[in-house]
Amino acid sequence: MAEQQTVETAIMPFKVQQLVEIIMERKQLDYEDAFDYLYHSDGYKKLFDKEAKLWYMSGLSIFEMIEEEKTSKKNNSNVLLFFSFCLEKYKLFSHLSAEETLFIFQKYHVFDYLSNAFEMLHTQGELYIMEEIDEFIKMRKK
């Protein structure tokens, strides 16, 4: 038996497409990571709240709400530990001093990248993370 169509279910594919496109552009993610980023947010779950009616908001407004949510969650010791891990491991990976590594992380906004990609990256292996950071820095240098 098919589920009865509601405003939320009718508009949701369009809203998700819009949000994924915004996330891909703003976060420089491919579509799979953008879907993951969206689906692992409280903002996505709130889209289905009939009382909130968030589906009427612009995609950009919903994206900003999700960004605020993710930023507030990341201001904790787990993220600080992840930043420390990445700095120390990237220092060894790149054969740089601590000062040089910190300078590069600051200059190319690597901490912002790590913060925004925290949910996905912190579950990966060390080599994968180092290669992702290295690729991010190379892209920022261009």
C-alpha positions as a Python dict, from the first residue, in 0.01 Angstrom:
ca = {
    (1, 'M'): (0, 0, 0),
    (2, 'A'): (148, 336, -104),
    (3, 'E'): (206, 607, 152),
    (4, 'Q'): (-29, 903, 122),
    (5, 'Q'): (140, 1202, -41),
    (6, 'T'): (182, 1504, 188),
    (7, 'V'): (334, 1845, 127),
    (8, 'E'): (652, 1734, 305),
    (9, 'T'): (695, 1413, 107),
    (10, 'A'): (613, 1586, -222),
    (11, 'I'): (863, 1869, -176),
    (12, 'M'): (1137, 1672, 2),
    (13, 'P'): (1321, 1540, -309),
    (14, 'F'): (1347, 1895, -444),
    (15, 'K'): (1460, 2035, -111),
    (16, 'V'): (1720, 1759, -69),
    (17, 'Q'): (1852, 1819, -421),
    (18, 'Q'): (1884, 2190, -348),
    (19, 'L'): (2060, 2127, -17),
    (20, 'V'): (2301, 1873, -165),
    (21, 'E'): (2395, 2116, -441),
    (22, 'I'): (2460, 2391, -185),
    (23, 'I'): (2664, 2155, 33),
    (24, 'M'): (2866, 2034, -267),
    (25, 'E'): (2946, 2393, -363),
    (26, 'R'): (3010, 2538, -18),
    (27, 'K'): (3190, 2238, 133),
    (28, 'Q'): (3368, 2125, -185),
    (29, 'L'): (3229, 1772, -145),
    (30, 'D'): (3119, 1519, -402),
    (31, 'Y'): (2752, 1423, -406),
    (32, 'E'): (2798, 1113, -188),
    (33, 'D'): (2973, 1305, 88),
    (34, 'A'): (2720, 1588, 53),
    (35, 'F'): (2432, 1344, 105),
    (36, 'D'): (2616, 1200, 406),
    (37, 'Y'): (2674, 1548, 545),
    (38, 'L'): (2304, 1633, 509),
    (39, 'Y'): (2163, 1304, 634),
    (40, 'H'): (2379, 1315, 947),
    (41, 'S'): (2238, 1646, 1060),
    (42, 'D'): (1958, 1728, 1300),
    (43, 'G'): (1845, 1988, 1046),
    (44, 'Y'): (1756, 1714, 799),
    (45, 'K'): (1546, 1536, 1062),
    (46, 'K'): (1372, 1864, 1144),
    (47, 'L'): (1259, 1896, 781),
    (48, 'F'): (1002, 1627, 858),
    (49, 'D'): (860, 1810, 1161),
    (50, 'K'): (511, 1910, 1050),
    (51, 'E'): (494, 2185, 1312),
    (52, 'A'): (824, 2350, 1215),
    (53, 'K'): (746, 2352, 841),
    (54, 'L'): (1113, 2400, 758),
    (55, 'W'): (1055, 2276, 405),
    (56, 'Y'): (922, 2627, 330),
    (57, 'M'): (1260, 2783, 412),
    (58, 'S'): (1510, 2849, 136),
    (59, 'G'): (1778, 2588, 81),
    (60, 'L'): (2042, 2840, 183),
    (61, 'S'): (1862, 2914, 511),
    (62, 'I'): (1838, 2545, 590),
    (63, 'F'): (2206, 2497, 500),
    (64, 'E'): (2304, 2781, 735),
    (65, 'M'): (2095, 2625, 1012),
    (66, 'I'): (2273, 2292, 957),
    (67, 'E'): (2612, 2466, 956),
    (68, 'E'): (2533, 2638, 1286),
    (69, 'E'): (2425, 2306, 1434),
    (70, 'K'): (2742, 2128, 1320),
    (71, 'T'): (2967, 2413, 1434),
    (72, 'S'): (2816, 2417, 1783),
    (73, 'K'): (2858, 2039, 1812),
    (74, 'K'): (3221, 2057, 1707),
    (75, 'N'): (3332, 2295, 1979),
    (76, 'N'): (3430, 2013, 2210),
    (77, 'S'): (3732, 1817, 2322),
    (78, 'N'): (3682, 1540, 2062),
    (79, 'V'): (3735, 1790, 1784),
    (80, 'L'): (4034, 1940, 1961),
    (81, 'L'): (4181, 1591, 1994),
    (82, 'F'): (4117, 1532, 1622),
    (83, 'F'): (4286, 1863, 1533),
    (84, 'S'): (4586, 1768, 1747),
    (85, 'F'): (4602, 1424, 1590),
    (86, 'C'): (4590, 1573, 1238),
    (87, 'L'): (4856, 1835, 1314),
    (88, 'E'): (5098, 1588, 1467),
    (89, 'K'): (5046, 1320, 1203),
    (90, 'Y'): (5059, 1566, 912),
    (91, 'K'): (5385, 1704, 1052),
    (92, 'L'): (5537, 1357, 1025),
    (93, 'F'): (5365, 1281, 693),
    (94, 'S'): (5506, 1599, 534),
    (95, 'H'): (5843, 1603, 714),
    (96, 'L'): (5777, 1954, 847),
    (97, 'S'): (5834, 2121, 1181),
    (98, 'A'): (5544, 2184, 1415),
    (99, 'E'): (5561, 2557, 1337),
    (100, 'E'): (5559, 2497, 960),
    (101, 'T'): (5265, 2260, 989),
    (102, 'L'): (5065, 2502, 1199),
    (103, 'F'): (5142, 2783, 955),
    (104, 'I'): (5014, 2573, 663),
    (105, 'F'): (4701, 2468, 852),
    (106, 'Q'): (4626, 2833, 930),
    (107, 'K'): (4716, 2973, 588),
    (108, 'Y'): (4504, 2723, 396),
    (109, 'H'): (4219, 2702, 652),
    (110, 'V'): (4275, 2333, 718),
    (111, 'F'): (4108, 2360, 1059),
    (112, 'D'): (3789, 2481, 893),
    (113, 'Y'): (3806, 2187, 653),
    (114, 'L'): (3866, 1942, 938),
    (115, 'S'): (3583, 2091, 1139),
    (116, 'N'): (3339, 2076, 848),
    (117, 'A'): (3443, 1725, 748),
    (118, 'F'): (3481, 1598, 1106),
    (119, 'E'): (3185, 1359, 1095),
    (120, 'M'): (3325, 1179, 793),
    (121, 'L'): (3700, 1212, 849),
    (122, 'H'): (3736, 1113, 1212),
    (123, 'T'): (3613, 763, 1130),
    (124, 'Q'): (3880, 705, 863),
    (125, 'G'): (4230, 567, 884),
    (126, 'E'): (4538, 780, 939),
    (127, 'L'): (4676, 751, 584),
    (128, 'Y'): (4340, 840, 431),
    (129, 'I'): (4312, 1149, 653),
    (130, 'M'): (4667, 1261, 572),
    (131, 'E'): (4606, 1220, 199),
    (132, 'E'): (4280, 1414, 225),
    (133, 'I'): (4451, 1699, 411),
    (134, 'D'): (4736, 1697, 159),
    (135, 'E'): (4493, 1708, -135),
    (136, 'F'): (4293, 1987, 32),
    (137, 'I'): (4609, 2196, 77),
    (138, 'K'): (4715, 2135, -284),
    (139, 'M'): (4372, 2247, -406),
    (140, 'R'): (4388, 2561, -191),
    (141, 'K'): (4732, 2649, -329),
    (142, 'K'): (4595, 2662, -686),
}
